[in-house]
Structure formats: C-alpha cells, structure tokens
Amino acid sequence: MIPRMNCARVLSIALVFATTPTTLFPQRTARSPRPQLQKLEKDIRAQLGFLASDAMQGRGSGTGFERIAAEYIGSQFRQFGLEPAGDADSSGNKGFVEKVVLESVKFTEPPLLTATLGKESKQWQFGRDLLVSFLRVPKVSGELQVIDVDGMPAKGAIVVVRMPDDSDQQMRQEILRKARSMQAAGVVLPESEANRKTREAGNVKLPALPGRLRGDPDDAAGFAAISLRRDAFNALAAMPPGTRVDFGGPIQPIETGATWNAVGVLHGADARAAKEVIMLSAHLDHLGVNEAAGADTIFNGADDDASGCVAVLELARALASGKRPRRTIYFVCFGSEERGGYGARFFIAHSPVPLTNIVADVTFEMLGRPDAKVKPNTLWLTGYERSTLGPELARHGALIVADPHPEQNFFQRSDNYALALRGVVAHTVSSFGLHTDYHRPTDDLTRIDFKFMTHSISSLIEPIRWLANTRFRPAWLAGQAPTR
C-alpha cells in the first residue's frame, strides 16, 4: 500500500522532478538486440556442442546414439513448454519420442552383378570382382547406360561412368550425388586403387542393408553404388544399349531394429485456426562411425544436420515463450533420413493430423556455414520457384533467396520431399555451399560459423511467427507440385 503524503510535500517533489535535467534520468529505449543474440549464440553452442560431440558417435541412423539425440531434443521441447506428441506409455501418458520399428534383411551369400542381352549374360561377384559403397535395397535393376564423367545419368538406368585413372574421391562422390538426384537405379565405377587393395585383401563383409518400415514393401526407388574390377568394368562398358543389368542376391530376415523421432506441439490459441498446422522439421541422425574412414572415424554431422535440429529447437524456444500463435505448430526431428527417410515416412503415414490440415512444412538442413553463392547472412530455400511460400516469407523479413544450386536437386534430397509428394507445400531452408566436409568426419564443430548460424536462426523467428498467425495459406504454382 502506498503511504499518504500531504499536498505540499507532494508538490515539492513534483517540482524537483520537473526541474531535474533529463540527462540524469534518461528515457528508456528499446532493448538492444545484442544481448538477445549473445544468449542465442550461447544456446546454439550448447545444443550443437552436445549433438555433434564425439560422445554422440555420429548419431548413426537407427543406433542407440540416434535415440539419445531424440531423447535430448524431446527433453528440450519439454523445457520450452511444448506438449508431447510422441508415443504413450503403459499409463497412456504421451512422451516426446516416437519409436519407428524397422524390419531388416541380410544377404545369405555374395550378391551378383549380372548383365543380360538376349540369351547372353555375364556375371561378377561381390568381393571377388566388385565392392559396394552404398546400397538401399537388396536388388536393383535397369537398362545399361554408359556415359563419361560429364554425362547426364538417366532415370532408372544402371549408369556405367567412364572416368580418368587419376580420378579422386571428390569426383566419385560428385558422380554419385548427380546420379542419385537424377533417380538412376545405380552407378558402376571403375575401382580405385584403394578399392582394389580392399577387395584383394579377401576379408570384406557382405553389403549391409538398411531397415525398412514394418509392413512396407521393398523400396522401388533403391540405389546402388558399385566399384568394379577394371577388366570387368571395361567388358560391361563395351556392352550395347538395351543390355539389362541387375544387382542382388538371396536374403533372409534378421532381427528388427528401430529409429526414433522427437515430436513436440504448440497448440494454436484460436479454436478455428488451431486446426491448421505449420511443421518445422529437421533430421537428427547422421552417418555414425566408420572404421575405414582413417584416423578420425566419427562422422559428427555438425552441419548435416545437427545445425537443422538446433534451428528447430531455438524456434521452439522463441515461439513457445511468447503469445501463443493462432495456428498449431509441430516441431519434429526425424530419425534415419540418411538411410531412406524412415522417420519422416512413418510420421506421414501416421500423421497426428490430416495432411490436408498441414499448411506448410519448413525443413532445416545444413545452416552452420554460409554459402558464397548468395549474399552474406543469406539463406536459400529449395524449390523457391515452385510455390508462394518462399516469396511470402521473404516479403515478411526472412533472409531467403532461391536455391543457387538447382543442378543438385536439393528439393528432392531432404525429408520435405516426402510431404511434398503428398501435396503439402514443403521446402527446405539451407545454406549448404557444397563444402567438401559433406558426409565426412571433418563435418565437425570446428567448421561451424556460429555468428552466421546465430544470425540465420534469429532472422527466421519473426517470419515464422507471422506464418503461424496469418490467414495466408501457401500454394503450389501451376504445374510445380512434385509428382513421382
């Protein structure tokens, strides 16, 4: 309670304040953004420092370390005040982590590469004649296509790529990326010297196959990367167009595994608008540990995609701390993106809301380093030209532009694409400048530009808040909705 004062005393105090120079009592001004940015950077460093640490062993898809990442992200969601949207326990209480059961198979004998034209066929055996560096399904097939390094792989083909003897690993990786983006069924390269030594050592294990969602048929969009003995490669490359090429072998089921999603929800404040959903997503897995990688065997995945998970976390913190938005927001970090997008595919198949209610999905992938092909402190959006989402976010302050690497087909290479194929306006925000640490052990914390990452995430908060409060609903432009 305020104590009483006599009128004379009140008047004298008022006169003192009225005649006191204003420099002694400066007017309050808007708070400088610097302290907020400093705190944001500390939070980013803490979260990224855990997710991309050696202790997390590269968050390998479907491993216990991937599950730890999901549990950590879920605990952060809880701290920020989100509601759990994962699995329920025996008492019916939901948590923030969603388990996705995978079925697995294994080869029972070395798979074969077979080329057939009419009644004539040739075969080469894994371990004796070839090695496999990437394989998603137990069998791939397609028509033979022989191209040079700068050729364009055809969709559904088994692509044989003639390349110089001195080709380095970077060139090989670029060929594989291009072939996958063009939806080739597989690539056959002449073996490198390192491949030859490994093969001739005679102790290679049969190719490992990723899991698949329980009950799913084999993924028809599989992909194989094969290195073939030089003389066998030359024989295959000399075969005529129309030759059918198959790779595969007998399999048997083995013990099932799992992958994990982290899911939190901020329900909308407006009863009608809350039925509309904005999704903010990233993938929490990476490549784990590979003993053949050299001195550093841990693929930390700091940029790919711990940085995207941190963006989702910090957007969750910011949006949950203020006035609740009109629309509902789902914050999701998916498991096993690197092995076929299993977490995202499961979430979509068991969506907690009708897919028609999802207004937009914004996926965050590789935000830890700037891209020299765009202006400083700028991000880009895959498929920017396909829908009204990107331009509208930019109009409301998002520092995003069109993807400067259209030849890489990044729009199709992240979890957003599975949603886009189901009609949801879904894009990926990134700043990946094709750095050479991609999918290598060197993608670690020492390469992250924390100032850039802090500025990037900060710049997205208000445009995303606007999207969650507006009545605007993005749409695909004519002829731009993706189809299989």
C-alpha atoms as one frame of an Amber mdcrd trajectory, in Angstrom:
protein
   0.000   0.000   0.000   1.329   3.457  -0.914   1.675   5.726   2.193  -0.189
   9.028   2.332   1.672  12.348   1.825   0.489  15.907   2.475  -0.189  18.051
  -0.580   2.704  20.466  -0.003   5.246  17.665   0.117   3.845  16.046  -2.999
   4.018  19.385  -4.829   7.653  19.956  -3.818   8.705  16.505  -5.008   6.909
  17.053  -8.304   8.730  20.362  -8.822  12.100  18.708  -8.181  11.455  16.086
 -10.864  10.128  18.692 -13.247  13.296  20.795 -12.999  15.840  17.934 -12.882
  17.933  17.651 -16.073  16.766  14.712 -18.159  20.343  13.500 -18.611  20.282
  12.222 -15.038  17.230  10.079 -15.774  17.466   9.086 -19.443  14.331   7.835
 -21.135  14.004   4.062 -21.584  14.759   2.979 -25.101  14.133  -0.245 -26.987
  16.367  -3.011 -25.759  19.432  -3.607 -27.911  19.278  -6.866 -29.885  22.887
  -7.621 -28.972  22.171  -9.314 -25.595  19.491 -11.492 -27.200  21.903 -12.531
 -29.964  24.616 -13.284 -27.430  22.258 -15.514 -25.462  21.053 -17.191 -28.651
  24.623 -17.946 -29.672  25.347 -19.478 -26.254  22.271 -21.684 -26.564  23.252
 -22.718 -30.095  26.786 -23.565 -28.996  25.468 -25.642 -26.077  22.970 -27.640
 -28.125  25.198 -28.157 -31.146  28.118 -28.939 -28.852  26.187 -31.893 -27.461
  24.539 -33.221 -30.623  27.740 -33.087 -32.698  30.156 -34.162 -29.953  32.307
 -37.266 -30.248  30.324 -38.675 -27.325  27.313 -38.975 -29.666  29.325 -41.159
 -32.069  27.870 -39.545 -35.170  24.198 -40.232 -34.267  24.135 -43.193 -36.641
  20.724 -43.930 -38.161  18.840 -46.446 -36.066  21.508 -46.632 -33.347  21.266
 -46.034 -29.626  23.061 -42.730 -30.158  20.318 -41.588 -32.511  17.821 -42.428
 -29.767  19.834 -40.396 -27.240  19.660 -37.447 -29.653  15.883 -37.848 -29.876
  15.533 -38.052 -26.082  17.719 -34.953 -25.652  15.674 -32.961 -28.162  12.474
 -34.168 -26.514  13.724 -33.015 -23.105  14.416 -29.583 -24.580  10.900 -29.474
 -26.047   9.532 -30.224 -22.580  11.646 -27.461 -21.031  10.354 -24.942 -23.592
   6.743 -25.749 -22.690   5.681 -27.775 -25.730   3.193 -30.596 -25.347   4.354
 -34.150 -26.064   3.222 -35.754 -29.324   5.242 -38.984 -29.284   4.431 -42.464
 -28.000   2.265 -43.115 -24.952   3.496 -45.227 -22.045   1.564 -48.053 -20.379
  -0.462 -45.499 -18.427  -1.466 -43.609 -21.561   0.815 -40.636 -20.898   2.469
 -39.328 -24.034   6.164 -38.579 -24.324   8.180 -36.610 -26.849   9.859 -39.572
 -28.580   8.232 -41.725 -31.237   9.653 -45.190 -31.924   9.622 -46.367 -35.535
  10.049 -50.126 -35.913  12.173 -51.290 -38.844  12.469 -54.712 -40.410  15.884
 -55.823 -41.615  17.223 -58.364 -44.067  20.703 -59.615 -44.877  22.390 -61.332
 -47.808  22.960 -65.045 -47.299  25.659 -65.208 -49.994  27.653 -62.722 -52.081
  25.339 -60.757 -54.416  25.991 -60.745 -58.158  26.137 -58.070 -60.853  24.549
 -59.569 -63.967  24.413 -58.093 -67.478  21.988 -59.787 -69.892  21.320 -59.231
 -73.597  19.116 -61.840 -75.205  20.442 -65.262 -74.217  23.910 -63.959 -73.425
  24.847 -62.891 -69.905  27.905 -62.082 -67.823  28.208 -62.129 -64.050  30.565
 -60.610 -61.490  30.557 -61.422 -57.790  30.780 -59.164 -54.755  34.140 -59.491
 -53.016  35.809 -61.276 -55.920  35.109 -58.723 -58.661  33.412 -55.743 -57.036
  32.639 -53.797 -53.890  29.565 -51.795 -52.887  29.793 -48.421 -51.120  26.055
 -47.690 -50.958  23.031 -49.950 -51.186  19.450 -49.233 -50.087  17.585 -52.361
 -51.221  18.594 -55.991 -51.855  18.016 -55.748 -55.602  18.341 -53.025 -58.237
  17.751 -53.329 -61.967  17.840 -51.108 -65.009  18.992 -50.696 -68.578  22.688
 -50.142 -69.157  23.741 -46.541 -69.779  27.396 -45.753 -70.494  28.467 -42.118
 -70.069  31.562 -40.011 -69.490  32.134 -38.028 -66.289  30.237 -35.005 -67.584
  27.346 -37.086 -68.968  23.802 -36.970 -67.594  22.541 -40.127 -65.848  19.110
 -41.337 -66.945  16.269 -42.051 -64.548  16.033 -45.770 -63.750  19.301 -46.682
 -65.511  22.316 -48.595 -64.253  24.904 -45.979 -65.179  28.439 -47.041 -66.101
  30.697 -44.000 -65.855  33.982 -43.881 -67.755  36.447 -41.766 -65.815  40.176
 -40.893 -65.797  42.547 -43.229 -63.960  43.616 -40.411 -61.630  40.058 -39.509
 -60.539  39.932 -38.558 -56.873  37.320 -39.377 -54.250  35.685 -35.987 -54.604
  34.935 -36.637 -58.284  33.476 -40.039 -57.413  31.220 -38.501 -54.776  30.011
 -35.854 -57.218  29.118 -38.547 -59.758  27.130 -40.478 -57.168  25.285 -37.359
 -55.989  24.327 -36.458 -59.545  23.132 -39.979 -60.310  21.016 -40.140 -57.150
  19.491 -36.729 -57.817  18.554 -37.879 -61.335  16.968 -41.031 -59.845  19.273
 -43.511 -61.517  18.930 -47.074 -60.219  22.648 -47.448 -59.688  26.155 -46.410
 -60.677  29.109 -48.593 -61.644  32.562 -47.007 -61.426  35.981 -48.497 -62.184
  37.572 -49.450 -58.897  40.127 -47.134 -57.349  43.477 -48.332 -56.068  42.103
 -48.286 -52.534  39.094 -50.365 -53.679  41.419 -52.883 -55.311  43.527 -53.312
 -52.183  40.436 -53.768 -50.022  38.921 -56.289 -52.422  42.117 -58.284 -52.832
  42.576 -58.485 -49.072  39.766 -61.033 -49.243  38.062 -60.265 -45.942  35.249
 -57.884 -46.927  31.881 -58.374 -45.268  28.692 -58.786 -47.273  26.965 -55.468
 -48.026  24.835 -54.143 -45.174  21.217 -53.342 -45.978  19.202 -50.635 -44.208
  15.990 -51.458 -42.419  12.564 -50.773 -43.835   9.327 -49.744 -42.201   7.474
 -52.717 -40.777   4.985 -53.932 -43.355   6.407 -51.812 -46.193   7.303 -53.471
 -49.500  10.830 -53.120 -50.831  11.539 -49.543 -51.864  11.323 -49.499 -55.668
  13.469 -46.356 -55.733  16.588 -48.125 -54.482  20.114 -47.123 -55.396  23.451
 -48.971 -55.570  26.995 -47.605 -55.866  29.380 -50.266 -57.201  33.129 -50.238
 -57.866  34.036 -52.905 -60.418  37.373 -54.560 -61.228  38.999 -52.766 -64.198
  38.842 -55.572 -66.759  35.263 -56.390 -65.768  34.358 -52.700 -65.931  35.722
 -52.483 -69.485  33.718 -55.548 -70.502  30.500 -54.089 -69.079  31.127 -50.670
 -70.653  31.561 -52.342 -74.062  28.119 -53.975 -73.974  25.451 -52.442 -76.250
  22.453 -50.274 -75.276  19.451 -52.315 -74.220  21.521 -54.591 -72.027  19.681
 -55.322 -68.786  21.753 -55.007 -65.629  20.749 -56.487 -62.271  22.452 -56.464
 -58.902  21.310 -58.526 -55.963  21.301 -61.842 -54.173  19.331 -64.094 -51.834
  18.297 -62.585 -48.499  16.735 -63.604 -45.208  15.042 -61.595 -42.431  17.048
 -60.743 -39.351  16.255 -59.143 -36.004  14.239 -55.933 -36.320  15.644 -52.549
 -35.366  14.187 -49.094 -34.834  14.653 -45.426 -35.478  13.326 -42.530 -33.407
  11.575 -39.208 -33.980  11.297 -36.348 -31.480   7.893 -34.613 -31.672   6.532
 -31.646 -29.740   3.483 -29.484 -30.400   2.443 -25.933 -29.608  -1.328 -25.854
 -29.947  -2.826 -22.795 -31.558  -4.689 -20.224 -29.463  -7.526 -19.682 -31.938
 -10.062 -22.516 -31.876 -10.646 -22.440 -35.629  -7.117 -21.569 -36.777  -5.597
 -24.201 -34.436  -6.828 -26.904 -36.827  -4.274 -25.592 -39.335  -0.718 -26.831
 -38.759   2.722 -25.443 -39.505   5.531 -28.026 -39.376   9.124 -27.116 -38.547
  11.401 -30.097 -39.051  14.956 -31.412 -39.401  16.667 -34.805 -39.234  18.574
 -35.828 -36.135  20.630 -38.753 -37.499  23.928 -38.848 -39.349  26.412 -41.489
 -40.542  27.718 -42.779 -37.221  31.175 -44.378 -37.083  33.149 -45.893 -39.956
  36.404 -47.609 -39.019  37.571 -47.424 -42.641  37.454 -43.621 -42.675  41.007
 -43.185 -41.386  42.355 -41.619 -38.221  39.044 -39.872 -37.463  36.275 -42.463
 -37.630  33.380 -40.381 -36.255  31.060 -38.640 -38.703  29.873 -35.929 -36.289
  27.409 -34.301 -38.689  27.664 -30.852 -37.131  26.328 -29.109 -40.230  24.411
 -32.152 -41.516  22.122 -31.950 -39.668  22.746 -31.051 -36.045  22.527 -27.449
 -37.237  18.987 -28.018 -38.530  17.917 -29.635 -35.248  19.256 -26.643 -33.345
  17.243 -24.333 -35.617  14.087 -26.290 -34.762  14.972 -26.151 -31.050  15.592
 -22.420 -30.986  12.465 -21.671 -32.982  10.544 -23.797 -30.485  12.059 -21.852
 -27.585  11.213 -18.490 -29.156   7.686 -19.313 -30.326   6.685 -21.058 -27.088
   7.928 -18.209 -24.891   5.690 -15.511 -26.349   1.993 -15.203 -27.033   0.657
 -18.453 -28.423   0.176 -18.273 -32.206  -3.219 -18.760 -33.837  -2.166 -21.852
 -35.747  -0.763 -25.057 -34.275   2.951 -25.737 -34.764   4.512 -29.201 -34.813
   8.244 -29.319 -34.120   9.667 -32.593 -35.431  13.177 -34.024 -35.653  13.147
 -37.165 -37.783  15.305 -40.259 -37.492  17.041 -42.190 -40.282  16.884 -39.551
 -43.007  20.320 -40.710 -44.122  19.091 -44.285 -44.640  15.926 -43.603 -46.569
  13.861 -41.047 -44.667  12.195 -43.688 -42.496  11.314 -41.359 -39.631   9.585
 -38.881 -41.927   7.825 -41.590 -43.904   6.455 -43.144 -40.709   5.323 -39.778
 -39.353   3.494 -39.009 -42.590   1.840 -42.443 -42.679   0.694 -41.987 -39.068
   0.207 -38.225 -39.095  -1.430 -36.857 -35.919  -3.473 -34.511 -38.127  -4.922
 -34.894 -41.630  -2.261 -33.992 -44.185  -4.716 -31.527 -45.731  -4.538 -29.571
 -42.461  -0.774 -29.044 -42.780  -0.455 -25.552 -44.208   3.302 -25.776 -44.764
   6.409 -27.668 -43.740   9.719 -25.858 -43.408  12.632 -28.270 -43.116  16.011
 -27.020 -41.880  19.129 -28.665 -43.251  22.755 -27.552 -43.023  22.630 -23.992
 -41.665  26.027 -23.993 -39.983  28.110 -22.327 -42.680  27.461 -19.531 -45.204
  27.138 -20.171 -48.921  29.427 -17.946 -51.007  26.977 -18.097 -53.931  24.456
 -15.863 -52.144  24.744 -12.534 -50.323  26.268 -12.522 -46.804  23.921 -13.587
 -43.999  21.503 -15.063 -46.519  19.845 -18.476 -46.614  18.198 -20.196 -49.540
  15.018 -22.218 -49.986  14.816 -25.338 -52.125  12.049 -25.181 -54.714  11.648
 -21.435 -54.090  10.103 -21.016 -57.541   7.577 -23.831 -57.052   5.203 -22.243
 -54.537   4.116 -18.981 -52.957   5.742 -19.814 -49.595   9.301 -18.581 -50.164
   8.486 -15.202 -51.700   5.908 -14.500 -48.990   8.315 -15.381 -46.159  10.924
 -13.147 -47.794   8.396 -10.316 -48.005   7.921 -10.624 -44.253  11.618 -10.401
 -43.437  13.062 -13.868 -43.984  16.549 -13.540 -45.480  15.978 -16.289 -48.024
  16.502 -16.482 -51.775  16.174 -19.156 -54.448  18.468 -22.175 -54.285  21.671
 -21.244 -56.177  22.469 -24.918 -56.897  19.487 -26.146 -58.964  21.651 -28.781
 -60.643  21.972 -30.558 -57.275  18.200 -31.148 -56.987  18.274 -30.389 -53.249
  14.479 -30.001 -53.237  14.244 -33.787 -53.587  17.043 -34.638 -51.171  15.562
 -33.934 -47.760  12.573 -35.017 -45.665  10.431 -32.193 -47.063  10.076 -34.110
 -50.326   8.043 -36.974 -48.820   5.498 -34.409 -47.629   5.611 -32.500 -50.914
   4.720 -35.685 -52.798   1.580 -35.888 -50.649   0.516 -32.364 -51.607   1.870
 -30.435 -48.621   3.733 -27.227 -49.504   7.092 -28.309 -48.100  10.546 -26.813
 -48.687  13.991 -26.869 -47.090  15.898 -23.853 -45.767  19.672 -24.250 -46.064
  22.989 -22.523 -46.670  24.991 -25.536 -47.867  27.682 -24.202 -50.150  28.826
 -27.651 -51.379  31.702 -27.690 -48.900  33.967 -30.717 -49.072  33.245 -31.787
 -45.475  29.832 -33.109 -46.535  29.439 -36.725 -45.324  32.985 -36.772 -43.988
  34.446 -36.894 -40.470  35.575 -33.286 -40.919  31.977 -32.029 -40.661  32.573
 -31.214 -37.023  32.167 -28.336 -34.584  35.421 -26.650 -35.614  33.931 -25.854
 -39.047  30.728 -24.198 -37.792  30.357 -20.430 -38.227  28.410 -19.700 -35.039
  27.963 -15.984 -35.772  26.390 -16.780 -39.122  24.238 -19.543 -37.671  23.030
 -17.291 -34.850  22.099 -14.510 -37.277  20.357 -17.013 -39.570  18.162 -18.550
 -36.889  17.373 -15.163 -35.375  16.252 -13.834 -38.757  13.710 -16.656 -39.139
  11.841 -16.182 -35.868   9.524 -13.314 -36.830   8.691 -14.570 -40.357   7.769
 -17.993 -38.921   5.761 -16.303 -36.177   3.936 -14.343 -38.893   3.209 -17.583
 -40.797   1.745 -19.144 -37.643  -0.555 -16.166 -37.080  -1.645 -15.172 -40.574
  -4.563 -16.459 -42.644  -2.247 -16.789 -45.651  -2.042 -20.347 -46.958   0.790
 -21.067 -49.408   0.048 -22.983 -52.597   1.956 -24.715 -55.374   2.213 -22.700
 -58.546   0.656 -24.113 -61.703   2.494 -27.247 -62.798   5.034 -27.042 -59.963
   3.621 -29.554 -57.465   6.042 -32.510 -57.439   4.977 -35.928 -58.698   6.764
 -39.244 -58.524
